[in-house]
Amino acid sequence: VYTSTNSGASWSKAPVMNGNQGQIALSASGAVLLHSPAGTSVTYRSTDMGASWNAVGTLAVKDARPMADPLNPNKFYLYDTINGRLLISTDAGATFFSGASLAQGGADLIRPAPAREGDVWVCAAGLQRSTDSGLSFAKLATVKDCAAVGFGKAAPGAAYPTVYIWGTVGDVTGVLRSTDSGANWVRVNDDAHEYGGPGNGAFVLGDMDNYGTVYMGTVGRGIVYGKSAGEQGDVEVVAVSPSATGTPLNQCEYLVTSSWQGGHNANIRITNNRATTVNGWTVYWTYSDGSQVQAFWNAAVTGVSPSYAATANQSWNQNIVPGGTAEFGITVSGTAIPNVTGEVCI
């Protein structure tokens, strides 16, 4: 095991290692390492960059593939594909407990969304998403099958990172891209550029600096990449219908109610345009100018500038009946008007 504290310019070898190869995860703070050696059911934890290790006693998953939350250094996630469950740690990997039940046999490489606490995506019986750190999951109706999921830089004007999958939407299978949290998809490869799919590595990942560039691991052919339309190295882009049912989209709005020099008040309103009641909700937004939320009411707002999340915390706005709305207020230092995203918005 090697670690770097200068963006890869130099590396230090851990003095101790238990077993060979396997998977490793680093906490958001960089203070905790989890290592699951290949072929074993033991995961080891180090808080001194590998000088010493202790077995995680509550975790017994063979070839475990832990993933760290990108914001909260105390959280790790692990998909137990054998028993069909999402395991969660809230004490920096010292212990794990069972969260939501998932289908067995999915892709063990799960993906927390960049710069968002508790926003976890898993390929299991389709594409599943959790916005409460793995305690519950909702299936994306647009995706019939999923073998790998990853994130890349957000599209111009989009508030949420671009989602990439190897999967099937409608009757189209391949590398698919969504710029609106999974509501709509386009195919970004063609039949001549499949490379056997991602295989058991389950590796599909977008470039976080260049929108539209995506990388995929292959079955013995290295890593391949594609770029979005208009760039050198293009492959065919095929539009994919998001839903055969024609389900209407809900609406999430950021409404400025008053403003002054350098700041404003806003209401974030959610309108349920569907035929079923929304039971609980979480929404997300990112400011383009580093604006900061200074106060909030009628929802629980978390995050650090420029990205924030809000979750229903009032009995009267938890549930949104068909045709109804729910909203909450914020006071902001800054002037940018962001897009509002989330599962409740699609």
C-alpha positions as CSV (number, residue, x, y, z in Angstrom):
1,V,0.0,0.0,0.0
2,Y,1.4,3.4,-1.0
3,T,0.1,6.8,0.0
4,S,0.7,10.3,-1.3
5,T,0.0,13.7,0.5
6,N,1.2,15.9,-2.4
7,S,-1.2,15.0,-5.2
8,G,0.9,12.1,-6.4
9,A,4.3,13.9,-6.8
10,S,5.8,11.4,-4.3
11,W,4.7,8.2,-2.6
12,S,5.4,6.5,0.7
13,K,5.1,2.8,1.2
14,A,3.0,1.6,4.2
15,P,5.3,-0.2,6.7
16,V,2.7,-3.0,7.2
17,M,0.3,-4.8,4.9
18,N,-2.0,-7.7,5.7
19,G,-2.6,-9.9,2.7
20,N,-2.2,-9.0,-1.0
21,Q,-3.9,-6.8,-3.5
22,G,-7.6,-6.2,-2.9
23,Q,-9.4,-2.9,-2.4
24,I,-8.6,0.2,-0.5
25,A,-10.5,3.3,0.6
26,L,-9.4,6.7,2.0
27,S,-11.7,8.8,4.2
28,A,-12.7,12.3,3.2
29,S,-10.2,13.7,5.8
30,G,-7.4,11.6,4.5
31,A,-6.9,10.2,8.1
32,V,-8.3,6.7,7.8
33,L,-7.4,3.9,5.4
34,L,-9.5,0.7,4.9
35,H,-7.9,-2.2,3.1
36,S,-9.7,-5.4,2.1
37,P,-7.1,-7.9,0.9
38,A,-8.0,-10.1,-2.1
39,G,-9.6,-13.4,-1.3
40,T,-10.3,-12.7,2.4
41,S,-13.3,-11.7,4.4
42,V,-11.4,-9.3,6.7
43,T,-11.1,-5.6,6.2
44,Y,-8.3,-3.7,8.0
45,R,-8.3,-0.1,9.3
46,S,-5.3,2.2,9.8
47,T,-5.2,5.7,11.2
48,D,-1.4,6.2,10.7
49,M,-1.0,5.7,7.0
50,G,-0.4,2.0,7.3
51,A,2.1,1.9,10.1
52,S,-0.4,-0.3,12.0
53,W,-3.7,-1.9,11.2
54,N,-6.7,-3.3,13.1
55,A,-9.3,-5.7,11.8
56,V,-12.8,-4.2,11.5
57,G,-14.6,-6.7,13.7
58,T,-18.2,-6.1,12.5
59,L,-17.3,-6.6,8.8
60,A,-17.0,-10.0,7.3
61,V,-17.5,-9.6,3.6
62,K,-15.3,-11.4,1.2
63,D,-13.4,-9.2,-1.3
64,A,-15.2,-6.2,0.2
65,R,-15.0,-2.9,-1.7
66,P,-15.5,0.0,0.7
67,M,-16.1,3.5,-0.5
68,A,-15.7,6.7,1.5
69,D,-18.3,9.5,1.7
70,P,-16.8,12.5,-0.2
71,L,-17.7,15.0,2.5
72,N,-18.2,13.3,5.9
73,P,-14.9,11.8,7.1
74,N,-16.8,9.5,9.5
75,K,-18.8,7.7,6.8
76,F,-17.9,4.7,4.6
77,Y,-20.3,2.6,2.5
78,L,-20.1,-1.0,1.3
79,Y,-22.4,-3.1,-0.9
80,D,-22.6,-6.7,0.3
81,T,-23.6,-8.3,-3.0
82,I,-23.9,-11.8,-1.5
83,N,-26.4,-10.9,1.2
84,G,-28.0,-8.0,-0.7
85,R,-27.5,-5.1,1.8
86,L,-25.8,-1.8,2.0
87,L,-23.4,-1.6,5.0
88,I,-22.7,1.8,6.6
89,S,-20.0,3.1,8.9
90,T,-20.5,6.4,10.8
91,D,-17.4,6.1,13.0
92,A,-14.7,6.4,10.4
93,G,-14.7,2.7,9.5
94,A,-14.3,1.3,13.0
95,T,-17.6,-0.5,12.8
96,F,-20.3,-1.1,10.1
97,F,-24.1,-1.7,10.4
98,S,-26.8,-2.7,8.0
99,G,-28.6,-0.1,6.1
100,A,-31.0,-0.7,3.2
101,S,-31.7,-4.0,1.6
102,L,-30.6,-4.3,-2.1
103,A,-30.8,-7.0,-4.7
104,Q,-28.1,-9.7,-4.6
105,G,-25.4,-9.9,-7.3
106,G,-25.1,-6.3,-8.3
107,A,-21.9,-4.3,-9.1
108,D,-19.8,-4.0,-5.9
109,L,-18.2,-0.8,-7.1
110,I,-20.7,1.8,-5.7
111,R,-20.4,5.5,-6.3
112,P,-21.0,8.3,-3.8
113,A,-21.8,11.5,-5.8
114,P,-18.9,14.1,-5.7
115,A,-19.1,16.8,-3.1
116,R,-22.4,15.5,-1.6
117,E,-22.8,13.8,1.7
118,G,-24.9,10.6,1.7
119,D,-25.8,10.6,-2.0
120,V,-24.9,7.1,-3.1
121,W,-25.6,5.3,-6.4
122,V,-25.6,1.5,-6.8
123,C,-26.1,-0.8,-9.8
124,A,-28.4,-3.5,-8.3
125,A,-31.5,-4.7,-10.2
126,G,-31.2,-1.5,-12.3
127,L,-29.8,1.7,-10.9
128,Q,-30.6,2.7,-7.3
129,R,-29.9,6.0,-5.5
130,S,-29.8,6.9,-1.9
131,T,-29.9,10.4,-0.5
132,D,-29.8,9.4,3.2
133,S,-26.4,7.7,3.4
134,G,-27.7,4.2,2.4
135,L,-30.6,3.9,4.8
136,S,-33.0,3.7,1.9
137,F,-32.8,3.5,-1.9
138,A,-35.1,4.5,-4.8
139,K,-34.9,2.8,-8.2
140,L,-34.5,5.1,-11.2
141,A,-37.5,4.1,-13.4
142,T,-35.6,5.1,-16.6
143,V,-32.8,2.4,-16.2
144,K,-33.7,-1.2,-17.0
145,D,-30.2,-2.6,-16.3
146,C,-27.0,-1.3,-14.9
147,A,-23.5,-2.9,-14.7
148,A,-21.4,0.2,-13.7
149,V,-22.0,3.8,-12.6
150,G,-19.8,6.8,-12.3
151,F,-19.8,10.6,-12.3
152,G,-18.1,13.4,-14.3
153,K,-18.1,17.2,-14.6
154,A,-21.6,18.7,-14.7
155,A,-22.9,19.9,-18.1
156,P,-22.8,23.7,-18.7
157,G,-25.7,25.2,-16.6
158,A,-26.4,22.0,-14.7
159,A,-26.2,21.9,-10.9
160,Y,-25.7,18.1,-10.6
161,P,-22.7,16.1,-11.8
162,T,-23.1,14.2,-15.0
163,V,-24.0,10.5,-14.4
164,Y,-22.5,7.8,-16.6
165,I,-23.5,4.1,-16.7
166,W,-22.9,1.0,-18.6
167,G,-26.5,-0.2,-18.8
168,T,-29.8,-0.4,-20.7
169,V,-32.4,2.4,-21.1
170,G,-35.4,1.5,-23.2
171,D,-33.9,-1.0,-25.7
172,V,-30.5,0.7,-26.0
173,T,-27.5,-0.8,-24.2
174,G,-24.1,0.8,-23.9
175,V,-22.3,3.7,-22.2
176,L,-25.1,6.2,-21.4
177,R,-24.9,9.8,-20.1
178,S,-27.4,11.8,-18.1
179,T,-27.1,15.5,-17.3
180,D,-30.3,15.7,-15.2
181,S,-29.8,13.2,-12.4
182,G,-31.0,10.2,-14.4
183,A,-34.2,11.6,-15.9
184,N,-32.9,11.5,-19.5
185,W,-30.1,9.6,-21.2
186,V,-28.0,9.6,-24.4
187,R,-25.8,6.8,-25.6
188,V,-22.2,8.0,-26.0
189,N,-20.7,4.9,-27.7
190,D,-21.8,2.9,-30.7
191,D,-21.9,-0.8,-31.6
192,A,-18.3,-0.7,-32.9
193,H,-17.0,0.7,-29.6
194,E,-18.3,-1.7,-26.9
195,Y,-15.0,-3.4,-26.0
196,G,-16.9,-6.2,-24.3
197,G,-18.4,-3.8,-21.7
198,P,-16.7,-3.0,-18.3
199,G,-16.5,-6.6,-17.1
200,N,-16.3,-7.4,-13.4
201,G,-14.3,-4.3,-12.8
202,A,-17.5,-2.3,-13.1
203,F,-15.5,0.8,-14.0
204,V,-17.2,3.7,-15.8
205,L,-16.1,7.2,-14.7
206,G,-16.4,10.7,-16.2
207,D,-13.6,13.3,-16.2
208,M,-14.2,15.8,-13.4
209,D,-12.4,18.6,-15.3
210,N,-13.7,18.1,-18.9
211,Y,-17.5,17.7,-19.4
212,G,-18.4,14.9,-21.8
213,T,-15.2,12.9,-21.4
214,V,-15.8,9.4,-20.0
215,Y,-13.5,6.5,-19.2
216,M,-14.3,2.7,-19.1
217,G,-12.4,-0.3,-18.0
218,T,-12.6,-3.2,-20.4
219,V,-12.3,-7.0,-20.3
220,G,-8.5,-7.2,-20.8
221,R,-8.1,-4.3,-23.2
222,G,-7.1,-1.5,-20.8
223,I,-9.0,1.7,-20.3
224,V,-10.8,3.3,-23.2
225,Y,-12.4,6.8,-23.4
226,G,-14.8,8.8,-25.4
227,K,-15.6,12.5,-25.8
228,S,-18.8,14.5,-26.3
229,A,-20.0,15.8,-29.6
230,G,-17.8,18.4,-31.3
231,E,-14.5,17.1,-29.8
232,Q,-11.8,15.0,-31.4
233,G,-12.4,11.4,-30.9
234,D,-16.2,11.5,-31.0
235,V,-18.3,8.4,-31.2
236,E,-21.9,8.3,-32.2
237,V,-24.4,9.8,-29.8
238,V,-27.8,8.2,-29.9
239,A,-30.8,9.7,-28.0
240,V,-32.6,7.4,-25.6
241,S,-36.2,7.8,-24.5
242,P,-36.3,8.4,-20.8
243,S,-39.6,6.7,-20.0
244,A,-42.1,4.6,-21.9
245,T,-44.8,5.6,-19.6
246,G,-44.6,9.3,-20.3
247,T,-44.6,10.1,-16.5
248,P,-44.6,13.9,-16.1
249,L,-41.7,15.6,-14.4
250,N,-42.1,17.3,-11.0
251,Q,-40.9,20.9,-10.8
252,C,-38.3,22.4,-8.4
253,E,-37.9,26.2,-8.4
254,Y,-35.5,28.7,-6.8
255,L,-37.6,31.8,-6.3
256,V,-36.0,35.1,-5.1
257,T,-38.5,36.8,-2.7
258,S,-36.4,39.8,-1.8
259,S,-32.9,41.1,-2.6
260,W,-30.4,43.7,-1.5
261,Q,-26.8,44.6,-2.3
262,G,-24.9,41.3,-2.1
263,G,-27.6,39.1,-0.9
264,H,-31.2,37.8,-1.1
265,N,-34.0,35.7,0.4
266,A,-35.3,32.8,-1.6
267,N,-38.0,30.2,-1.4
268,I,-37.3,26.7,-2.9
269,R,-40.6,25.3,-4.1
270,I,-41.3,21.7,-5.1
271,T,-44.4,21.0,-7.2
272,N,-45.7,17.4,-7.5
273,N,-47.0,16.9,-11.0
274,R,-47.5,13.2,-10.7
275,A,-50.4,11.0,-9.7
276,T,-48.9,9.7,-6.4
277,T,-47.9,11.4,-3.2
278,V,-44.3,12.4,-2.6
279,N,-43.4,10.9,0.8
280,G,-40.3,12.9,2.1
281,W,-37.9,14.7,-0.1
282,T,-34.3,16.0,-0.4
283,V,-33.1,18.7,-3.0
284,Y,-29.7,20.0,-4.0
285,W,-28.3,23.2,-5.4
286,T,-24.8,24.6,-6.2
287,Y,-24.0,28.3,-6.5
288,S,-21.7,29.4,-9.3
289,D,-20.3,32.4,-7.4
290,G,-19.5,30.9,-3.9
291,S,-22.8,32.2,-2.4
292,Q,-23.4,31.1,1.2
293,V,-26.6,30.1,3.0
294,Q,-26.7,32.1,6.2
295,A,-30.2,31.1,7.5
296,F,-33.0,28.7,6.6
297,W,-36.4,27.7,7.8
298,N,-39.0,25.0,7.2
299,A,-36.3,22.5,6.1
300,A,-33.0,21.1,7.3
301,V,-30.2,22.6,5.2
302,T,-26.7,21.1,5.2
303,G,-23.6,21.7,3.1
304,V,-20.7,24.0,2.6
305,S,-20.5,26.7,-0.1
306,P,-21.1,26.4,-3.0
307,S,-23.1,23.1,-2.7
308,Y,-26.1,22.6,-0.4
309,A,-28.8,20.1,0.3
310,A,-32.2,20.4,2.1
311,T,-34.4,17.7,3.6
312,A,-38.0,17.9,4.7
313,N,-38.2,18.3,8.5
314,Q,-41.7,19.6,9.1
315,S,-44.7,17.4,9.5
316,W,-46.8,19.6,7.2
317,N,-44.4,19.7,4.2
318,Q,-42.9,16.1,4.4
319,N,-45.6,14.8,2.0
320,I,-46.7,16.5,-1.2
321,V,-50.0,15.3,-2.7
322,P,-50.6,15.2,-6.4
323,G,-50.8,18.8,-7.7
324,G,-49.5,20.1,-4.4
325,T,-46.4,22.1,-3.4
326,A,-43.9,22.3,-0.6
327,E,-41.4,25.0,0.0
328,F,-38.8,26.3,2.4
329,G,-36.9,29.6,2.8
330,I,-33.2,30.6,2.9
331,T,-31.2,33.8,3.4
332,V,-28.2,33.9,1.1
333,S,-25.0,36.0,0.9
334,G,-24.5,36.2,-2.8
335,T,-26.4,36.8,-6.0
336,A,-26.2,33.6,-8.1
337,I,-29.5,31.8,-8.9
338,P,-28.8,28.0,-9.1
339,N,-30.8,25.1,-10.5
340,V,-32.5,22.8,-8.0
341,T,-32.1,19.1,-8.4
342,G,-32.9,15.9,-6.7
343,E,-35.0,12.7,-7.0
344,V,-38.2,14.6,-6.2
345,C,-37.5,17.0,-9.1
346,I,-37.8,14.3,-11.8
